[in-house]
Each structure stands twice: as structure tokens, then as C-alpha cells.
Amino acid sequence: MFRYVKYENGQRRVVTVPRWAIALGVVAAMLVGFLMLILAAGVALVAIPAVAIAALVAAWFGRGRRAPVQAPSDPDIIDAEYRIVERHERDTDR
């Protein structure tokens, strides 16, 4: 028997739990964990091939649509766009 002290409304009470109840709780917890492991493995068996097939299809259909990468001719040049904001444009934005 497992005994522990339980406090209810400020009063102390000793509660006893039989060994078979503790063993049953441990077995139930282990079974729930095992079932969750089985469920995760089943989802993985379905999801991994589906994601792999989707990646292959995406790679196959997206093969010819890539834009060519152009390296800058001079690495010291920074390419940027700019525009001049006039004073009257800046004052009306406030």
C-alpha cells in the first residue's frame, strides 16, 4: 500500500492507494505512450512519401521557369533605385 498525506480544507488526511492501482496506472500510461508512438509512425509513413512526391512534382514543373542569375560586372558597384521627394510632397504626407 502506498500512503500519502492529502490536505482538504486545512485538514490532514492519510490516503492509501493499493499496489494494483499504481501498477494499473503505470501500465495505462505506458500504453497511451505506445499508442501515440504508433500514431506518429503511421502519420510519418503517409506524410513523408507525400511530401517527397510533392517536392519532385514541384521541381519537375518549376524546372524551366527559373530566372537566370546575372553576376554584377563590377563588385564595387551597388545598384539601387531612388527618387527625389519634393518639399511640397513631404509636407502633405504629415
N, CA, C and O atoms as a GROMACS GRO file, in nm:
protein
  376
    1MET      N    1   0.082  -0.118   0.000
    1MET     CA    2   0.000   0.000   0.000
    1MET      C    3   0.087   0.125   0.000
    1MET      O    4   0.186   0.134   0.072
    2PHE      N    5   0.047   0.218  -0.081
    2PHE     CA    6   0.117   0.347  -0.089
    2PHE      C    7   0.034   0.448  -0.012
    2PHE      O    8  -0.087   0.461  -0.034
    3ARG      N    9   0.097   0.519   0.078
    3ARG     CA   10   0.025   0.616   0.161
    3ARG      C   11   0.081   0.755   0.136
    3ARG      O   12   0.202   0.774   0.125
    4TYR      N   13  -0.009   0.851   0.128
    4TYR     CA   14   0.034   0.990   0.118
    4TYR      C   15  -0.064   1.078   0.195
    4TYR      O   16  -0.177   1.039   0.223
    5VAL      N   17  -0.015   1.196   0.228
    5VAL     CA   18  -0.094   1.288   0.309
    5VAL      C   19  -0.163   1.386   0.215
    5VAL      O   20  -0.099   1.448   0.130
    6LYS      N   21  -0.293   1.399   0.233
    6LYS     CA   22  -0.372   1.490   0.150
    6LYS      C   23  -0.437   1.593   0.241
    6LYS      O   24  -0.492   1.560   0.346
    7TYR      N   25  -0.429   1.718   0.199
    7TYR     CA   26  -0.488   1.826   0.278
    7TYR      C   27  -0.614   1.875   0.208
    7TYR      O   28  -0.610   1.916   0.092
    8GLU      N   29  -0.725   1.872   0.279
    8GLU     CA   30  -0.853   1.923   0.228
    8GLU      C   31  -0.909   2.020   0.330
    8GLU      O   32  -0.933   1.983   0.445
    9ASN      N   33  -0.929   2.143   0.289
    9ASN     CA   34  -0.983   2.248   0.375
    9ASN      C   35  -0.903   2.264   0.504
    9ASN      O   36  -0.960   2.287   0.611
   10GLY      N   37  -0.773   2.251   0.493
   10GLY     CA   38  -0.687   2.270   0.609
   10GLY      C   39  -0.678   2.148   0.700
   10GLY      O   40  -0.608   2.154   0.801
   11GLN      N   41  -0.747   2.038   0.668
   11GLN     CA   42  -0.742   1.918   0.750
   11GLN      C   43  -0.654   1.814   0.683
   11GLN      O   44  -0.660   1.793   0.561
   12ARG      N   45  -0.573   1.748   0.764
   12ARG     CA   46  -0.482   1.647   0.712
   12ARG      C   47  -0.552   1.512   0.709
   12ARG      O   48  -0.624   1.476   0.802
   13ARG      N   49  -0.530   1.438   0.599
   13ARG     CA   50  -0.592   1.307   0.584
   13ARG      C   51  -0.493   1.214   0.517
   13ARG      O   52  -0.429   1.254   0.419
   14VAL      N   53  -0.478   1.093   0.564
   14VAL     CA   54  -0.388   0.994   0.504
   14VAL      C   55  -0.469   0.910   0.407
   14VAL      O   56  -0.572   0.852   0.443
   15VAL      N   57  -0.421   0.904   0.283
   15VAL     CA   58  -0.489   0.828   0.179
   15VAL      C   59  -0.400   0.712   0.141
   15VAL      O   60  -0.279   0.729   0.125
   16THR      N   61  -0.458   0.594   0.126
   16THR     CA   62  -0.381   0.476   0.085
   16THR      C   63  -0.427   0.433  -0.053
   16THR      O   64  -0.546   0.433  -0.085
   17VAL      N   65  -0.328   0.396  -0.134
   17VAL     CA   66  -0.355   0.350  -0.271
   17VAL      C   67  -0.298   0.210  -0.282
   17VAL      O   68  -0.180   0.190  -0.253
   18PRO      N   69  -0.377   0.112  -0.323
   18PRO     CA   70  -0.325  -0.024  -0.334
   18PRO      C   71  -0.223  -0.037  -0.448
   18PRO      O   72  -0.223   0.042  -0.543
   19ARG      N   73  -0.136  -0.136  -0.437
   19ARG     CA   74  -0.031  -0.156  -0.538
   19ARG      C   75  -0.088  -0.187  -0.676
   19ARG      O   76  -0.032  -0.145  -0.777
   20TRP      N   77  -0.198  -0.261  -0.681
   20TRP     CA   78  -0.254  -0.295  -0.811
   20TRP      C   79  -0.304  -0.171  -0.884
   20TRP      O   80  -0.300  -0.166  -1.007
   21ALA      N   81  -0.351  -0.070  -0.811
   21ALA     CA   82  -0.397   0.054  -0.873
   21ALA      C   83  -0.279   0.133  -0.929
   21ALA      O   84  -0.289   0.194  -1.036
   22ILE      N   85  -0.168   0.132  -0.857
   22ILE     CA   86  -0.048   0.200  -0.906
   22ILE      C   87   0.004   0.130  -1.031
   22ILE      O   88   0.038   0.195  -1.130
   23ALA      N   89   0.009  -0.005  -1.026
   23ALA     CA   90   0.055  -0.081  -1.142
   23ALA      C   91  -0.037  -0.059  -1.262
   23ALA      O   92   0.010  -0.046  -1.375
   24LEU      N   93  -0.167  -0.055  -1.238
   24LEU     CA   94  -0.263  -0.032  -1.346
   24LEU      C   95  -0.243   0.108  -1.408
   24LEU      O   96  -0.253   0.123  -1.529
   25GLY      N   97  -0.217   0.208  -1.324
   25GLY     CA   98  -0.191   0.342  -1.375
   25GLY      C   99  -0.063   0.350  -1.457
   25GLY      O  100  -0.059   0.417  -1.560
   26VAL      N  101   0.041   0.280  -1.413
   26VAL     CA  102   0.167   0.280  -1.488
   26VAL      C  103   0.149   0.210  -1.622
   26VAL      O  104   0.197   0.258  -1.724
   27VAL      N  105   0.080   0.096  -1.622
   27VAL     CA  106   0.055   0.024  -1.748
   27VAL      C  107  -0.030   0.108  -1.842
   27VAL      O  108  -0.003   0.112  -1.962
   28ALA      N  109  -0.131   0.177  -1.791
   28ALA     CA  110  -0.215   0.262  -1.875
   28ALA      C  111  -0.134   0.376  -1.935
   28ALA      O  112  -0.151   0.409  -2.052
   29ALA      N  113  -0.047   0.436  -1.855
   29ALA     CA  114   0.037   0.545  -1.907
   29ALA      C  115   0.132   0.494  -2.016
   29ALA      O  116   0.153   0.562  -2.116
   30MET      N  117   0.188   0.375  -1.996
   30MET     CA  118   0.278   0.318  -2.097
   30MET      C  119   0.202   0.285  -2.226
   30MET      O  120   0.254   0.305  -2.335
   31LEU      N  121   0.080   0.233  -2.212
   31LEU     CA  122   0.001   0.202  -2.332
   31LEU      C  123  -0.036   0.328  -2.409
   31LEU      O  124  -0.033   0.328  -2.532
   32VAL      N  125  -0.071   0.434  -2.339
   32VAL     CA  126  -0.103   0.560  -2.407
   32VAL      C  127   0.020   0.612  -2.481
   32VAL      O  128   0.009   0.658  -2.594
   33GLY      N  129   0.136   0.606  -2.418
   33GLY     CA  130   0.260   0.648  -2.485
   33GLY      C  131   0.291   0.563  -2.606
   33GLY      O  132   0.333   0.615  -2.709
   34PHE      N  133   0.271   0.431  -2.594
   34PHE     CA  134   0.296   0.341  -2.707
   34PHE      C  135   0.198   0.369  -2.821
   34PHE      O  136   0.237   0.368  -2.938
   35LEU      N  137   0.073   0.394  -2.788
   35LEU     CA  138  -0.026   0.425  -2.892
   35LEU      C  139   0.007   0.556  -2.963
   35LEU      O  140  -0.013   0.568  -3.084
   36MET      N  141   0.056   0.655  -2.888
   36MET     CA  142   0.097   0.781  -2.951
   36MET      C  143   0.216   0.760  -3.043
   36MET      O  144   0.224   0.822  -3.149
   37LEU      N  145   0.309   0.672  -3.005
   37LEU     CA  146   0.423   0.639  -3.090
   37LEU      C  147   0.377   0.571  -3.218
   37LEU      O  148   0.427   0.603  -3.326
   38ILE      N  149   0.284   0.478  -3.208
   38ILE     CA  150   0.229   0.409  -3.326
   38ILE      C  151   0.158   0.509  -3.417
   38ILE      O  152   0.174   0.503  -3.539
   39LEU      N  153   0.080   0.600  -3.359
   39LEU     CA  154   0.011   0.701  -3.438
   39LEU      C  155   0.109   0.791  -3.512
   39LEU      O  156   0.090   0.821  -3.630
   40ALA      N  157   0.215   0.835  -3.444
   40ALA     CA  158   0.316   0.920  -3.507
   40ALA      C  159   0.386   0.847  -3.620
   40ALA      O  160   0.414   0.906  -3.724
   41ALA      N  161   0.416   0.719  -3.601
   41ALA     CA  162   0.481   0.641  -3.706
   41ALA      C  163   0.388   0.624  -3.827
   41ALA      O  164   0.434   0.630  -3.941
   42GLY      N  165   0.259   0.604  -3.802
   42GLY     CA  166   0.163   0.591  -3.912
   42GLY      C  167   0.150   0.720  -3.991
   42GLY      O  168   0.143   0.717  -4.114
   43VAL      N  169   0.147   0.833  -3.922
   43VAL     CA  170   0.140   0.962  -3.991
   43VAL      C  171   0.267   0.985  -4.071
   43VAL      O  172   0.261   1.036  -4.183
   44ALA      N  173   0.382   0.948  -4.016
   44ALA     CA  174   0.508   0.965  -4.087
   44ALA      C  175   0.513   0.877  -4.212
   44ALA      O  176   0.565   0.919  -4.315
   45LEU      N  177   0.458   0.756  -4.203
   45LEU     CA  178   0.458   0.667  -4.320
   45LEU      C  179   0.374   0.723  -4.435
   45LEU      O  180   0.400   0.693  -4.551
   46VAL      N  181   0.275   0.803  -4.403
   46VAL     CA  182   0.193   0.864  -4.507
   46VAL      C  183   0.250   0.999  -4.550
   46VAL      O  184   0.253   1.029  -4.669
   47ALA      N  185   0.295   1.080  -4.454
   47ALA     CA  186   0.336   1.217  -4.483
   47ALA      C  187   0.470   1.224  -4.557
   47ALA      O  188   0.484   1.305  -4.649
   48ILE      N  189   0.566   1.143  -4.520
   48ILE     CA  190   0.699   1.154  -4.582
   48ILE      C  191   0.694   1.124  -4.732
   48ILE      O  192   0.749   1.202  -4.809
   49PRO      N  193   0.632   1.014  -4.777
   49PRO     CA  194   0.623   0.994  -4.922
   49PRO      C  195   0.540   1.101  -4.993
   49PRO      O  196   0.572   1.139  -5.106
   50ALA      N  197   0.434   1.150  -4.929
   50ALA     CA  198   0.352   1.253  -4.992
   50ALA      C  199   0.432   1.381  -5.011
   50ALA      O  200   0.422   1.444  -5.116
   51VAL      N  201   0.510   1.420  -4.912
   51VAL     CA  202   0.592   1.540  -4.924
   51VAL      C  203   0.702   1.520  -5.028
   51VAL      O  204   0.732   1.611  -5.104
   52ALA      N  205   0.761   1.401  -5.032
   52ALA     CA  206   0.866   1.373  -5.131
   52ALA      C  207   0.810   1.379  -5.272
   52ALA      O  208   0.873   1.435  -5.362
   53ILE      N  209   0.692   1.322  -5.294
   53ILE     CA  210   0.629   1.326  -5.427
   53ILE      C  211   0.593   1.469  -5.464
   53ILE      O  212   0.614   1.510  -5.579
   54ALA      N  213   0.540   1.546  -5.370
   54ALA     CA  214   0.506   1.685  -5.398
   54ALA      C  215   0.632   1.766  -5.432
   54ALA      O  216   0.627   1.853  -5.520
   55ALA      N  217   0.742   1.740  -5.365
   55ALA     CA  218   0.866   1.811  -5.395
   55ALA      C  219   0.918   1.774  -5.534
   55ALA      O  220   0.967   1.861  -5.606
   56LEU      N  221   0.907   1.648  -5.570
   56LEU     CA  222   0.950   1.607  -5.704
   56LEU      C  223   0.863   1.670  -5.812
   56LEU      O  224   0.914   1.715  -5.915
   57VAL      N  225   0.732   1.674  -5.790
   57VAL     CA  226   0.642   1.736  -5.888
   57VAL      C  227   0.671   1.885  -5.899
   57VAL      O  228   0.674   1.940  -6.010
   58ALA      N  229   0.693   1.952  -5.787
   58ALA     CA  230   0.724   2.095  -5.789
   58ALA      C  231   0.856   2.121  -5.860
   58ALA      O  232   0.869   2.219  -5.935
   59ALA      N  233   0.954   2.036  -5.839
   59ALA     CA  234   1.082   2.053  -5.907
   59ALA      C  235   1.068   2.026  -6.057
   59ALA      O  236   1.132   2.093  -6.138
   60TRP      N  237   0.984   1.929  -6.093
   60TRP     CA  238   0.967   1.896  -6.235
   60TRP      C  239   0.896   2.010  -6.309
   60TRP      O  240   0.939   2.049  -6.418
   61PHE      N  241   0.788   2.062  -6.252
   61PHE     CA  242   0.713   2.168  -6.320
   61PHE      C  243   0.782   2.303  -6.310
   61PHE      O  244   0.760   2.389  -6.395
   62GLY      N  245   0.864   2.325  -6.211
   62GLY     CA  246   0.930   2.453  -6.195
   62GLY      C  247   1.068   2.458  -6.258
   62GLY      O  248   1.141   2.555  -6.239
   63ARG      N  249   1.104   2.356  -6.333
   63ARG     CA  250   1.239   2.346  -6.388
   63ARG      C  251   1.271   2.456  -6.487
   63ARG      O  252   1.379   2.515  -6.478
   64GLY      N  253   1.183   2.488  -6.581
   64GLY     CA  254   1.213   2.584  -6.687
   64GLY      C  255   1.179   2.727  -6.652
   64GLY      O  256   1.198   2.815  -6.736
   65ARG      N  257   1.129   2.756  -6.535
   65ARG     CA  258   1.082   2.890  -6.502
   65ARG      C  259   1.178   2.970  -6.416
   65ARG      O  260   1.141   3.077  -6.367
   66ARG      N  261   1.296   2.922  -6.398
   66ARG     CA  262   1.390   2.995  -6.314
   66ARG      C  263   1.452   3.110  -6.393
   66ARG      O  264   1.486   3.094  -6.510
   67ALA      N  265   1.465   3.224  -6.328
   67ALA     CA  266   1.528   3.338  -6.392
   67ALA      C  267   1.680   3.321  -6.386
   67ALA      O  268   1.733   3.276  -6.284
   68PRO      N  269   1.748   3.355  -6.494
   68PRO     CA  270   1.894   3.341  -6.491
   68PRO      C  271   1.955   3.440  -6.393
   68PRO      O  272   1.913   3.555  -6.384
   69VAL      N  273   2.054   3.395  -6.321
   69VAL     CA  274   2.122   3.478  -6.224
   69VAL      C  275   2.235   3.551  -6.295
   69VAL      O  276   2.322   3.489  -6.357
   70GLN      N  277   2.234   3.684  -6.286
   70GLN     CA  278   2.337   3.763  -6.351
   70GLN      C  279   2.428   3.822  -6.244
   70GLN      O  280   2.384   3.894  -6.155
   71ALA      N  281   2.553   3.790  -6.256
   71ALA     CA  282   2.651   3.844  -6.162
   71ALA      C  283   2.686   3.986  -6.204
   71ALA      O  284   2.698   4.012  -6.324
   72PRO      N  285   2.702   4.077  -6.110
   72PRO     CA  286   2.741   4.214  -6.148
   72PRO      C  287   2.881   4.214  -6.207
   72PRO      O  288   2.968   4.136  -6.168
   73SER      N  289   2.899   4.304  -6.303
   73SER     CA  290   3.028   4.308  -6.371
   73SER      C  291   3.137   4.363  -6.279
   73SER      O  292   3.252   4.320  -6.285
   74ASP      N  293   3.101   4.459  -6.194
   74ASP     CA  294   3.198   4.518  -6.102
   74ASP      C  295   3.143   4.503  -5.960
   74ASP      O  296   3.038   4.560  -5.929
   75PRO      N  297   3.210   4.429  -5.874
   75PRO     CA  298   3.156   4.407  -5.740
   75PRO      C  299   3.156   4.533  -5.654
   75PRO      O  300   3.092   4.533  -5.548
   76ASP      N  301   3.224   4.641  -5.693
   76ASP     CA  302   3.225   4.764  -5.615
   76ASP      C  303   3.104   4.851  -5.643
   76ASP      O  304   3.082   4.949  -5.572
   77ILE      N  305   3.024   4.817  -5.744
   77ILE     CA  306   2.907   4.897  -5.780
   77ILE      C  307   2.785   4.841  -5.706
   77ILE      O  308   2.758   4.721  -5.712
   78ILE      N  309   2.713   4.928  -5.639
   78ILE     CA  310   2.590   4.891  -5.571
   78ILE      C  311   2.474   4.946  -5.653
   78ILE      O  312   2.465   5.067  -5.674
   79ASP      N  313   2.389   4.860  -5.698
   79ASP     CA  314   2.276   4.900  -5.781
   79ASP      C  315   2.158   4.932  -5.690
   79ASP      O  316   2.120   4.852  -5.605
   80ALA      N  317   2.100   5.051  -5.709
   80ALA     CA  318   1.986   5.092  -5.627
   80ALA      C  319   1.896   5.184  -5.708
   80ALA      O  320   1.939   5.243  -5.807
   81GLU      N  321   1.771   5.196  -5.664
   81GLU     CA  322   1.679   5.290  -5.726
   81GLU      C  323   1.648   5.399  -5.624
   81GLU      O  324   1.644   5.374  -5.504
   82TYR      N  325   1.627   5.519  -5.673
   82TYR     CA  326   1.596   5.628  -5.583
   82TYR      C  327   1.500   5.722  -5.653
   82TYR      O  328   1.487   5.720  -5.775
   83ARG      N  329   1.435   5.806  -5.574
   83ARG     CA  330   1.353   5.913  -5.629
   83ARG      C  331   1.367   6.033  -5.537
   83ARG      O  332   1.392   6.019  -5.417
   84ILE      N  333   1.350   6.149  -5.594
   84ILE     CA  334   1.363   6.273  -5.518
   84ILE      C  335   1.225   6.313  -5.468
   84ILE      O  336   1.130   6.324  -5.546
   85VAL      N  337   1.215   6.334  -5.339
   85VAL     CA  338   1.090   6.377  -5.278
   85VAL      C  339   1.096   6.528  -5.264
   85VAL      O  340   1.181   6.582  -5.193
   86GLU      N  341   1.004   6.594  -5.333
   86GLU     CA  342   1.000   6.740  -5.326
   86GLU      C  343   0.946   6.784  -5.191
   86GLU      O  344   0.880   6.707  -5.120
   87ARG      N  345   0.975   6.909  -5.155
   87ARG     CA  346   0.935   6.961  -5.024
   87ARG      C  347   0.783   6.962  -5.009
   87ARG      O  348   0.732   6.928  -4.902
   88HIS      N  349   0.710   7.000  -5.112
   88HIS     CA  350   0.564   7.005  -5.100
   88HIS      C  351   0.505   6.865  -5.088
   88HIS      O  352   0.400   6.850  -5.026
   89GLU      N  353   0.567   6.762  -5.144
   89GLU     CA  354   0.521   6.624  -5.128
   89GLU      C  355   0.544   6.577  -4.984
   89GLU      O  356   0.461   6.507  -4.926
   90ARG      N  357   0.656   6.615  -4.930
   90ARG     CA  358   0.690   6.573  -4.795
   90ARG      C  359   0.599   6.639  -4.693
   90ARG      O  360   0.564   6.577  -4.592
   91ASP      N  361   0.559   6.763  -4.715
   91ASP     CA  362   0.476   6.835  -4.619
   91ASP      C  363   0.332   6.784  -4.621
   91ASP      O  364   0.264   6.789  -4.518
   92THR      N  365   0.284   6.735  -4.734
   92THR     CA  366   0.146   6.688  -4.742
   92THR      C  367   0.130   6.549  -4.683
   92THR      O  368   0.017   6.507  -4.654
   93ASP      N  369   0.237   6.477  -4.664
   93ASP     CA  370   0.227   6.342  -4.608
   93ASP      C  371   0.203   6.343  -4.458
   93ASP      O  372   0.163   6.242  -4.402
   94ARG      N  373   0.227   6.454  -4.393
   94ARG     CA  374   0.212   6.458  -4.247
   94ARG      C  375   0.072   6.460  -4.201
   94ARG      O  376   0.046   6.464  -4.080
   0.00000   0.00000   0.00000
